[in-house]
Amino acid sequence: MNSVIITIGDELLIGQVINTNQAYIAHKFNEIGIFVKQMSTVGDIEKEILSAFKFGWENFDFVCVTGGLGPTHDDITKKSICKFFNKKLVANKDALINIKSLLSLRNIPLSKLAIEQANIPSDFIPLKNKLGTAQGLFYQTKIKNKFKYFLAMPGVPYEMKTIIEDSFIPTYKSKFNDEVILHKTFKTTGISEANLFEKVGDAKNILKGNPKSTLAYLPSPRGTKLRITIRSKNKNSANHKLKKIEEFIKSKASSFIYTEQNLELEFIIGKILKKKNLTLSIAESCTGGYISNRVTNVAGSSNYFLQSFITYSNESKIKMLGVLKNTLNKFGSVSKQVSEQMAVGALKNSKSNYAISITGIAGPTGGSIEKPIGSAWISIADSNKVISKFYNFGNNRILFKERASQAALDLLRRVLLNLQIF
């Protein structure tokens, strides 16, 4: 079943309010077999609202609307619904009981506007709102032997959520169980979106015969997510198809996948260190403590993270990490030699099992022909060896830190798991 989500409100269009409703509704709809195919946002203008209703009703099985159900002059969604479906606002006994009960619990007198909130379009079913006076509105009809549905809810996120979770889904989810929708996301890092696509492709061979299922690439500064969407008639078939494409992706890009859960890389690193009973220290120059910050975002990181050295100046690299002055003079602070001495110094001073070091040019100034802006050396040291790698993370200072911290943690991941280093 395909659906569209229409969010209403000028505050959304001017950026005053972040539109979280769309993501929440889409997630909940997917769980009960309603596939969100499109989203749109319109202002508090009747003509635009009616136009959105018309497009949604003509092109989708299910239209979901949020916003504009309040009691004030700019809340025109109910009137627009009446106009679109040629209905009248009528007093609804169940809605009034819901409103009276809510206001009584909060010791708020029943006002004229509150009573008017119990007026809903004829033939619509009120959905109880436990947190506000605006009722959810549900309508179903049959057109050419096919059911169509219209759901309207308040735009206030916590009111919309309580209607979805406590009223809509428990009552009506059985209507939408003709399709199973499954999602699976792999998080990858250390490979560009383009190179990942060259390895994996669009998986047409695997998805053949299942045109509704998709494989999407979602890039970010920390890596690319691979999201699989499977749509099938039953759960067994959906799980079989999902497993098949999972195996295909892993066969092509397993070493770049660091999790199948919604976890950041620092959590994965923490699990590995904890499992192996290993400790870590970090020496940072250009990232100014950002890698250490990420590592310590993980609860329980004190079990494996021993010490951080923020050595931004050359003097601090010498005093805190034992980097040789001659090395700095000969090779410069952004060099393999300095990076390796930083890692060895951190390892020695903290007595950890592993140490990460990074030195680089975050920009937007300070580069040269030999060492352009974005250049960085990252090293991983243990008691036996030091592994170093050169990177360029670009000339945006904030993106540099994001990319550099991810690369440093990924390099450590590869060392800890004995994976190939590219």
N, C-alpha and C positions, 0 to 999 in steps of 0.2 A: 504494500500500500504506500503510495507516494504522497508526500505532504509538503506544504509550504508554511513557513512561519512568518507572520507579518507583525512587526513591532511598531507601535504608534506613539509618537510624542516628539514635540519640537526639541525637548531637552536631549534626545538621542542624536538628532541631526546636527546640533551645534556643539556636540562633544561635552556637554555639561555633565552627562551621566554616561557611564560605560555600559554598553549593552551586554550584560551577562545573561539575560533571559534566553537569548537564542541558543547559546551553548548548552545551557541546562536542559531546556526543552528537547533539543536534538538528542542529547544523551539519553534522557528518559524515554523518548519515543522509540529510539533504536532498541531499547530493552524489551519493548512489547510488540515489535514487528512493524512499526511505522517508520518508513524511510524518509528522512527530510531531504528533499531534492533541491529546495530553493529557500532563500531567506530574503526579506525586504524590509525596509524601514520607511515610514512615511510620517509627515508632520500632522498636526491637529487641524487638518483642513478636510472638510467633508468630501470635496471632489476627489482628492487624492486617495482618501480612505476607500471610497466607493470604487475607484479605479483598481485599487489593489485587491479588494474583495472580488471584483469581477474577474480579474485575471486568475486569481487563486481558485475560485469556484469552477471556472471553465477548464482549468488545466490540471487540477490535482484532486485526489480522492478525499483529502483531509486538509482543511484550512484551520490553522491555529493563530489566534490573535492575542496580543497582550497590549494593555495600555488604554487609557481613556474611559475607564468604567467608573471613575469617581463621581462625586456629587457636584462638582463646580462647573462653571460655565464653559470651560475649555475641554471638559470631558464629553466628547460627542460620539463615542463608539457605539453606545446602545442605540442612539437615534439613527446612526448610520446603518446599523444592522437592520433596524426596522424598515428603513427606506429601501435597502437592498433586497430584503426578502419579502417586502410588502406585508409587514407585520405591525401590530400595535403593541404599545407598552401596556401591560396589564399587571395588576397587583397579584403577587404570588404569595400564598399563605406560608409555604415552607420557607421561602426566602425571608419573610418577615419574622418568622419564629427564630431563624438563625441569627438575624440582626438583633432582635430583642434579647436573646440569650447572651450574645457577645457583649452588648452594652451593659446589661445587668451585672455580669461578672466583673466588669471594669468600673462599675458604679458611675456610668455616664448616662445622663437623661436621654430619652428617645426624642430626637428632633424631627422636624418636618423633612429635612434633607435625608435623614437616616431612613425614614419611612419610604421616601421616594426611591431609595436604593433597592427596595423590595419589588419595584416595578420592573418587569423583564419582558422581552419580546414574546408574544404569544407563540406557543408550540415549542419554546425553548425550555430546557430543564435547568433549574438552578443547581450549582455545585457549591456546597458549603465552604465558606471562607472563615476559618477559625480565628483569623488575626485581623480582619477588617470587615467593613460593611459592604464592600463591592463583591457581589456574588459572581462565581464563575458561571458561564452560560454554555450549554451544550445543545446541539441541534443535529438531528439525523433525518435523512430523507432518502427515498429510493428514486433514482432517475435512470430509465432504460434498464431496469433489472439490476442496477448497481447502486449500492449504498454510498452516500456521500455524507461527510461529517464537517461540522463547524464548531470550533471551541474558542471561546473568548474568556480571557482572564485579566485581572488587574495587572498593571505594569510594575507595581511594587514587588521586588523580587521575593521577599519572604512570604508575601500573600500568595503570589503565583505558585510558589513551591508547595505551600500547604494544600492548595487546591489540587495540584497535580498528584501529590503523594497520598493525601488522605481522602480525596473525593473522586477524582477522575480515574486514576489507575485501578484502585480496588474495585470500582463499579463497572468499568467499561473495557478493561484490558482483554477480556475474552473475545471481544468483537474483532480484535486485530491480530489474532494468532495464526493467520494463514501464511505467514512468512517468518523465517528465522533470520535475524541479522547478527552476524558476528564480526567483531573487530579484533585485530591483533597488531601490535606495533613493536617493531624492532628499533632500538636506538643504536645508531652507528656513529663512529668517530674515526678520525685519522684518514678519511678519504673524502674527496669532493663529491658533490651530487652527480656531476657529469661522469666521473670515473666509476662511481657506484652504479650508475645506470648502464655503463658499458659492461659491467660484470653481470648485473642481474637482468637488465632489460625491463620490458613491460609484462613479462611472464605470460604472454599470450597463449603459449602452448599449454600451460598449466590451467589457465582460466578458460580455455576453449570449451564451448558448450555451456558456459555460465556467464553470459554477457553482462549480467547485473553486478557481478563481482569485480572488484578493482584492486589495483596496487598503486599507491600514491607515494610520491617522494616529497618530504617536507624538510627543507634545509634550514639551518640556523647557525649562528657562530660556533656552537659547540658540536655540530655534526648534523647528519641527515637522518630523519626518522623514516622508516619504511612502514606504511600503514596498509594492512590488508583488510579489505571489506568483503565479506562473503554473505550473499543473500541466497537463501535456498528454502525449499518448501518444508523441510523437516530438519530436526536437530542433528540426526545421524549423518545425513547428507552434508549438512553445513560443516560439521566437525571433520568429516572425511576430506572435504575440499580444502579446509583450512590447514589440516595437517600436511596435505600434499604440497601446498605452496610454501608452507614453513620449511619443509625439508629441502625444497628447491632453493630458497633464499639462503639457507644455511650452507648448502653445498657450494654456493657462489661467493659468499662474503662473510663466512663465519668469524674470521679473525677480527673483522671490523665491528661486529655486533658485541656490545658490552652489556646489554640487558634486554629482556623482553618485558620488563615492568616499567612503571613510570618512576624511575629512579635516576638520579644524577650520578655521574661517574665517581664522585667522591664516596658515595655509599657502597659502590661495588668495590672500590679500593679498600675501604674499611673492612668489608666482609673477607676479602682475600687475606689481608694482613692479620686479622683476628684468627681466621682459620689456620693460618700457617704459624701463628704465634710469633710474628715479626714486628719490629718497630721501625718508625720513620722519623726523619728530621728533614727540614727544608731550608734552603738558603736562597733568598730572593733578592734580586736587584730591581729590574724593570717593572715587575708586577707588584712591588711594594707590600707584600703580605697577602695578596689576593688568593694565591694557591693555599696558603695556610688557613686563611679564612674559610675556604671551601671545605678543607679537610675537617676543620673543627665545627662545621655546621652539623656534623653527624654525631648524634648522641652516642656516648661511649667511646669517642675518639681518644680519650685520655688513656685507654688501654693500649694503644699502639703509637700514638703521636707524642714524641718526646720534647721536641724543641724547634723553634723557628728563628732564623737569623735574617733580619732585614738589613741588608748591606748595600745601601744605595750609593754611597760614595766609595771611591777607591780606598780611602783611609780606613773605612769600616771593613772593607774586604780584607785588608792587611791585618788589622787588629783583631777582628772577630773570627776570621776563618783561616788566617795564615797564608793568604795569597801572597806570592812573592812580588816585591816591588819591581824587580827586573822583568818579571813576566808581564806585568801591567805596562811597563815602559816599552817593551819590545812588541807585544801583540795587541795591546789595548784592552780595555775592560770588556768589550764585546768580542770574545774570542773563545775558541775551543779550550785553549790552555787555561784561561781564567775560570771558565765554567767548571772545568774538571777539578781545579784546585779548590774552588768553592764547595763542590760536592764532597771532596775528600775531607776538607776542613770541618764541614757540618757533621760528617760521619764520625770523625775523630772526637770532636768536642762534645757531641751529644751521646756518643757510644750507642748509636742506633744500628740496626741491621742494614737499613737502606737510607740513602739521602738523595733528595732532588735538589738540583741547583738550576738557576736561570739567570742569564744576563742578556740584555738586549737594548734596542733603541725603539721606544714606544712612540716617538714622534709627538707632534707633527714636524718638529725640527730636530736637527742634530745628526742627520745622516751624511753619508759621503758616497763617492762613486764605489769605493771598495766595500763600504758597509752602509747600504741604503737604509732608509727609514723602514722599520718593521723587522729588521734583522734580529735574530735571537739564537743563542746557543742554550740547549738544555742538556744536562747531564744527570745520569743515575749512577750512584756509586754504592758498592758493597765492599766487603773486606777483601775481595779477590780482584775486582775489576772496576773500570769506569766506562760507561757507554755514553757517547755524546752524539747529538744530532743538531744540524742547523735547520732553521726555519725562517720564513718571512711571513709575518702576520698582518701586513698592510700598514697604512699610515693613519688609521683612526685609533686614537689612544684607548678608548673604551673597548672597542672591538679587539684591539691588540691584547688587552688583559684577559678577555673572555677566551680568545683562541689560544693564547699562551698557556693559561691555566689548564685548559682541556688537553692540550698537547702534552704538557708535563705529566699530568695524571695518566694519560693514555700510554705514554712511554713507560711509566712505572708499571702499568698493567701488563704490558707486553713482556717486560723483564720478569715480573713475578710469575707469569703464566708460561714462560718460555715460548712466546709467540715470535714470529718473524718480525724484524724491525725494518720498515721500508724507508 
